[in-house]
Amino acid sequence: RQLFVCTYGAWCRLDASDEVRALLKDRVHEAGLQKDLRVTKSGCFGQCGHGPMIVLWPENVWYHKVRVEDVPEIMASLRSGTVVERLRYRAAGPGSNKTPEVKAKEAKEAAERG
């Protein structure tokens, strides 16, 4: 199994995805689960503004707005085979699902560049 944590670009990283990934990795090692579950840095999932984003594979469970405080609950769910429903992310549709705020900021930055 693999737990992919978006650590790419400005959006997830602004919301402490590096810290979430590091703590998940530490907790997996402390629990002795490193042979069964790998915590991996990931590139962008195209869901900017919903992050930090985490995907559990092969279960294809997506989590959004994950905070450091959520790690104990995520670890408990990984051990029990359950899903943290309050963090579960279901995209509006296939492909990129950036929030309107992210789209507006990107459009403004593009216009300023000319």
C-alpha positions as CSV (number, residue, x, y, z in Angstrom):
1,R,0.0,0.0,0.0
2,Q,1.1,3.5,-0.6
3,L,0.1,6.9,0.8
4,F,0.8,9.7,-1.6
5,V,1.0,13.2,-0.2
6,C,1.0,16.2,-2.6
7,T,4.1,18.2,-1.8
8,Y,4.3,20.0,-5.1
9,G,3.8,23.6,-5.9
10,A,2.6,26.5,-3.8
11,W,-0.9,25.4,-2.8
12,C,-0.5,22.2,-0.8
13,R,2.9,23.3,0.5
14,L,1.3,26.5,1.9
15,D,-1.0,24.3,3.9
16,A,1.8,22.3,5.5
17,S,1.8,19.2,3.3
18,D,5.5,18.6,4.0
19,E,4.8,18.6,7.7
20,V,1.9,16.2,7.3
21,R,4.0,13.8,5.2
22,A,6.9,13.9,7.6
23,L,4.6,13.1,10.6
24,L,2.8,10.3,8.7
25,K,6.1,8.8,7.7
26,D,7.3,9.0,11.4
27,R,4.1,7.4,12.7
28,V,4.2,4.6,10.1
29,H,7.8,3.8,11.2
30,E,6.9,4.0,14.9
31,A,4.0,1.6,14.3
32,G,6.3,-0.9,12.4
33,L,4.2,-0.6,9.3
34,Q,6.9,0.5,6.9
35,K,6.9,-2.9,5.1
36,D,3.2,-2.7,4.5
37,L,2.7,1.0,3.9
38,R,4.9,3.5,2.2
39,V,4.5,7.3,2.6
40,T,5.5,9.0,-0.6
41,K,5.9,12.6,-1.8
42,S,3.7,13.2,-4.8
43,G,3.3,15.7,-7.6
44,C,0.2,17.8,-8.1
45,F,-3.2,15.9,-8.2
46,G,-4.8,18.9,-10.0
47,Q,-7.1,19.6,-7.0
48,C,-5.4,22.9,-6.0
49,G,-7.1,24.7,-3.1
50,H,-8.4,21.5,-1.5
51,G,-5.1,20.5,0.0
52,P,-3.2,19.2,1.5
53,M,-4.2,16.2,-0.6
54,I,-3.5,12.6,0.3
55,V,-4.3,9.5,-1.7
56,L,-4.2,6.0,-0.3
57,W,-3.4,3.4,-3.0
58,P,-4.6,0.9,-4.1
59,E,-7.8,1.7,-2.2
60,N,-8.1,4.9,-4.2
61,V,-9.2,6.8,-1.1
62,W,-8.6,10.6,-1.4
63,Y,-8.3,12.9,1.6
64,H,-8.3,16.7,1.5
65,K,-7.6,19.6,3.9
66,V,-5.5,17.2,6.0
67,R,-3.8,18.8,9.0
68,V,-1.0,17.6,11.3
69,E,-3.7,17.1,13.9
70,D,-5.5,14.6,11.7
71,V,-2.6,12.2,11.5
72,P,-3.5,10.1,14.6
73,E,-7.0,9.5,13.2
74,I,-5.6,8.6,9.7
75,M,-3.2,6.2,11.3
76,A,-6.0,4.6,13.3
77,S,-8.1,4.2,10.1
78,L,-5.1,2.6,8.3
79,R,-4.8,0.0,11.0
80,S,-8.5,-0.7,11.1
81,G,-9.2,-0.6,7.4
82,T,-11.7,2.2,7.7
83,V,-12.0,5.6,6.1
84,V,-11.9,9.0,7.8
85,E,-15.1,10.2,6.2
86,R,-14.8,13.8,7.4
87,L,-11.6,14.1,5.4
88,R,-12.7,12.1,2.4
89,Y,-12.5,13.9,-0.9
90,R,-14.8,13.3,-3.8
91,A,-13.9,15.4,-6.8
92,A,-16.6,17.3,-8.6
93,G,-15.6,15.6,-11.8
94,P,-12.6,14.0,-13.6
95,G,-9.5,15.9,-14.2
96,S,-8.5,19.3,-12.6
97,N,-10.8,20.6,-9.9
98,K,-9.1,23.7,-8.7
99,T,-11.1,26.0,-6.4
100,P,-12.4,29.3,-7.8
101,E,-10.0,31.1,-5.6
102,V,-7.0,29.3,-7.1
103,K,-8.3,29.8,-10.6
104,A,-8.8,33.6,-10.0
105,K,-5.3,33.9,-8.5
106,E,-3.7,32.0,-11.4
107,A,-5.6,34.1,-13.9
108,K,-4.5,37.3,-12.2
109,E,-0.8,36.2,-12.1
110,A,-1.0,35.2,-15.8
111,A,-2.4,38.6,-16.7
112,E,0.3,40.4,-14.7
113,R,3.0,38.4,-16.7
114,G,1.4,39.6,-19.9
